[in-house]
Amino acid sequence: MPAYKDEERKTWFVSFYFTDFNGDKKKKTKRGFKTKKEALEFEREFLNQKQMSTDMTFKSLTEEYLADMETRLKPSTMNGKKHIIELKLIPFFGKLKINEITGIHVRKWQNELLKSDYSQTYIKTIHSQLVAILNYAVKYYNLDKNHASIVGSIGKKSAEEMNFWTLEEFKNFIKFENKDDANIAFKILFWSGIRLGELLAITPQDVSETELNINKSYIKLKGEDIISSPKTAKSKRVVTIPFFLYNEIKDYISKLYDLRENERIFKFSRAYLNLELKRCAELASVKKIRVHDLRHSHASLLVNMDINILTIAEHLGHEKVETTWNIYSHLYPNKQLEIAQKLEILNK
């Protein structure tokens, strides 16, 4: 594994042969290293990657993992993964060889994470990402065991308390929203329960008298507007809306100059809605919630209307009714008592 000095540039470089995934022999040259040591470290790590060796570093493994996932996941999902990997995993595990990561390493990392002010659900999401990466190494790189799984999970799958507004709280809030675009956006989120990305993708042709056709989602990544399919297969759906909401949406659209049928009706950012929600919530003296919590507010409204859980799952676009039940079951506190009372009546 020799390294060579580039006398003209006063840097080091490596040039070597390797066998690629298809069994073909190829040559790799990499220049610009400040020291011989850095050049040799690059060559060693590159060969470990290509040979699928457990001697590769965790950072190199994440590069392979992300490259593989890129073709299988939506851009928004990939962006979330990259954020967690770069900021929460690599600073701790990055320089370790994957076969050197032990339960003690994972435990110490968990303890640091538990000291943070992150929510329990976010902590679980971060931990699950570490588990997924090491599972990938077990499956494809012959890592003998996943110590993140052995140590066990931390955090919680769902929040103990869910923030949402009652109808009265929403009505108090919306009185203070005097900006047309934010006003109608908040009304759509509250009265339909759609996701923010789905809202931002709505075009005039998606709106009819009784329905919103949810068939796409919008996100801005690194300054680029990206329209993709909704979150899951069942997220692609038709959502019924009340007639008063339809009238307000059409009135809003009519004021948008020269808008095409396939053009998005909302051009603001997610941050804009966050700021507007915070501003108007303070003016209305209602509790602080997130924009996403308007979706929970809609679901709680349906529960209070005694809509069955299967219908709510379809309405919200959940892939499985179990997802809906796991999130909103606590909003059905009297259902068990109701069962007992009905059985009592049958026995009379």
C-alpha positions, 0 to 999 in steps of 0.5 A: 500500500504505497503512497506517492509524493506529488512534488509539484503540488507538495501533496500526497496521492495514492494509486492502486487496483481493486476489484469492484462489485461485478468482479472487474479489476479497476484502478483508483487514483486519489490526490490532494492529501496533506500527509502520507498518513492521510493518503494511506488511510484513504486507500485502506478505508476504500478497500475495506468498503469494496471488500465489505470488510468489518474493518471499515469505519462506521462513517464509511458504512453510513456512506454505503448505507445512504447510497443504497437507500437513495434509490428506495426512499423518498427525498424527504425521508433521505433528508431526515436520515442524513440529518440524524446520521451526520449530527447524532451518530457520526460524531460518536461512532464515526471513527470506530471500526464497525467490528469495534462497536460494543454494547458499552459504546452504545450504552454510553451514547444512549446515556448522552442522548438521554441527557439531551432535551430531545423528546422521547419519541425523537430519541427513539427515532435516533436510536432506531436509525443506529439499529437500522444501520448496524442491521444493514452491516449484519445483513450485507457486511457480515458483522457478527451482531448488532449491539444496538439491538442487544443493548435495547431501545430507548425513548418511546414510540408515541408521546405520553400526551398529545397536544391538540386544539378543541374546536373552541380553541381553534375558533379563538385562534383563527380570529387573529389570523388576518393573512389570507394565505395562512388563514385558509391554510390553517382552516384546511389543516384543521377541517381536513386533517391532511399533512402539511406536505399534502397541503403545500402540494394542492393545486386548483384541479385537486379541489372539488365541492366535497373533496380534496384529491390528495395525490402528491406531497411537497417539500423544499430540499436545499433550495429545490422544490420537490413534488413526490408521491404521498407518504404511503400508498394509502396516503393517496386518497380523496378527503371529504371536506365540508361545503363551507370550506370548499367555498373559502378555498375557491374564494381564495383561489379566485384572488390568485392572479393567473394561476394555472390549474396544475400550479400550487396554490400555496407558495409560502414555506413551512417556517412561515406557517410555524411563525404565524401559528405561534403569533396568533396562538399568543394573541388568542391566548391558546396553548402552544401547539405545532402545525402538525398538531392541527392534524391531531386536532382534526382526529380528536374532533372526529373521535368526539363525533363518534366516528369509528377508528377504521373510517378515521384511519382511511380519512387520515391516510394511515397505512394500517388502522393499528397506526391510528389506534396507537396514536389516538386510542387514549381519546376513547377513554369511555369505550370499555365502560360502554361495552360493559354497559351494553352487555349489562343491558343484553343480560336483562 
